[in-house]
Amino acid sequence: MGAVKFDKLIIEFYLEPTAMEVDIKRGAIDLAALSTPSFNTLSDWLVDNPTSDIGIYSGLICNSYSVAIDVCMLENQYNNLRRDPAVRKAMALMTNKEFIRDHIYKGYAATGYSIMSPIYEDLYWEPSAEEIIPFDEALANQALDDAGYAWNGDHTVRLAGAGNIYNIPGTELAFSALVETELFEDKATAQYLKEQWAMIGITMNIEFVDSANWNTRVYDGQYDLAFTYWSGDPDPNYLLFIQSSYALNGWSENWYSDPRYDYNYTMSILEVDPSSERSTSAIVRRSCMRSAATYAPSIPTAVTPGEMITSAAGAAGRRTLPGKSTTTGPRTTSGLTSNP
């Protein structure tokens, strides 16, 4: 069949997902990357209106999209109680990833264990039964009790106890959370976790911001929590790099630094033979993922799918594209058209 040739590519951005859905149905778009609600809407429509002109795909993609909640480890003007490992542990224990997968991503996502995707196969790490952090309200409360965070008189929020090294005693476990306004799933996840974390005495104050504001504050280390996503190349080096100290003042979002992780990362780039699951490279890279997931101030929530629809516009004379693709990420509300 040979390589596909394009004379021209036109990328269109839609402010309203419904407008893109209409254009897909009428054949005005060849390829579209969708949010989960739009993907569901069009999938349901195709059940009632079957056509070979429109193909759909939902699954892992080669640029490895994953979503997480970053906890800033840089000491700053915000609430530094977030830097307490006990607080981060309680947050993680009170994050129901299965609910997020099934109800926010409608069952299309995979459970998130690190910022790496299972698409990396033999280089991928998944926690064992002993390593996994369960969804457990009792354990979350116990972690905060043991660290000296007592409820206030109204039983609405917990307070730092005497001797706390991260903030003055009496400081509330209240944190701001940056969420990009245009990201539907992040907004839904934040609203859900705000309610969940309140049950263990942690207050989340959500700030909806545009991408420019988000980038400025996160890469300057001026925030408490940030809902984020990561994607990378087929070679996982980039995603491993961003958790190392070498990425500080660069691509590091959570300002994490650990010499153990740096050692593992350095070893991973010295060994370049990933041909066998038992190779040194594969072992070291999985060690990096385990280290990042266990010690890094980040709560991975999901590995998001590529949700795409392709349309052959027939009478309009546009090129027929395949019904499955693994080259477009799921978090861009955009349509792609090609001239004949």
Buried (B, 14 or more C-beta within 10 A) or exposed (E): EEEEEEEEEEEBEBEEBEEBBEBBBEBBBBBBBBBBBBBBBBBEBBEEEEEEEBBBBBEBBBBBBBBBBBBBBBEBEBBBBBBBEBBBBBBBBBBBBEBBBBEBBBEBBBBBBBBBBBBBEBBBBBBEEEEEBEBBBEBBBBBBBEBBBEBEEEEEBBBBBEEBEBBEEEBBBBBBBBBBBBBBBBBBBBBBBBEBBBEBBBBBEBBBBEEEBBEEBBBEBBBBBBBBBBBBEEEBBBBBBBBBBBBBEEBBBBBBBBEEBBBBBEBBBEBEEBEEEEBBBBBBBBBBBBBBBEBBBBBBBBBBBBBBBBBBBEEEEBBBBEBEBEEBBBBBBBBBBBEE
